Amino acid sequence: MNPLFISAIIGTLLGLKRTCPKCKRDQIVPASKRRESVRCKFCEVDIPPRK
């Protein structure tokens, strides 16, 4: 596989990864919710979008 393609995929996934401020677990959010707050699927706390 092309290394540029792989780095693009990794960069996209890292941009969608968020850490819950309460339980400190990581989760991937859908690209459509990138700029919105989402609810943690583990502890139900709102996770703000990245700045």
C-alpha positions in Angstrom: 0.0 0.0 0.0 1.0 3.6 -0.6 2.5 5.2 2.6 0.8 8.5 1.8 -2.6 6.7 1.7 -1.9 5.0 5.1 -0.8 8.3 6.7 -4.0 10.0 5.4 -6.2 7.3 7.0 -4.3 7.5 10.3 -4.6 11.3 10.3 -8.3 11.1 9.7 -8.9 8.6 12.5 -6.8 10.5 15.0 -8.9 13.6 14.2 -12.1 11.7 15.1 -10.7 10.2 18.3 -11.9 11.8 21.5 -11.1 11.1 25.2 -13.9 11.3 27.7 -13.1 13.9 30.4 -14.8 11.8 33.1 -13.8 8.1 32.5 -10.8 8.8 30.3 -11.7 6.2 27.7 -11.1 6.9 24.0 -13.7 6.5 21.3 -14.0 7.3 17.6 -16.9 9.6 16.7 -18.6 9.7 13.2 -17.2 12.2 10.8 -20.7 13.8 10.6 -20.4 14.7 14.4 -16.8 16.1 14.1 -17.8 19.6 15.2 -20.5 18.6 17.7 -20.5 17.4 21.3 -21.2 13.7 21.6 -22.2 11.5 24.5 -19.7 9.0 25.9 -21.0 5.5 25.3 -19.5 4.3 28.5 -20.5 6.9 31.2 -23.0 9.1 29.4 -21.1 12.4 29.8 -21.0 14.9 27.0 -17.6 15.1 25.2 -16.9 18.5 23.6 -15.4 18.7 20.1 -11.7 19.2 19.6 -10.5 22.8 19.2 
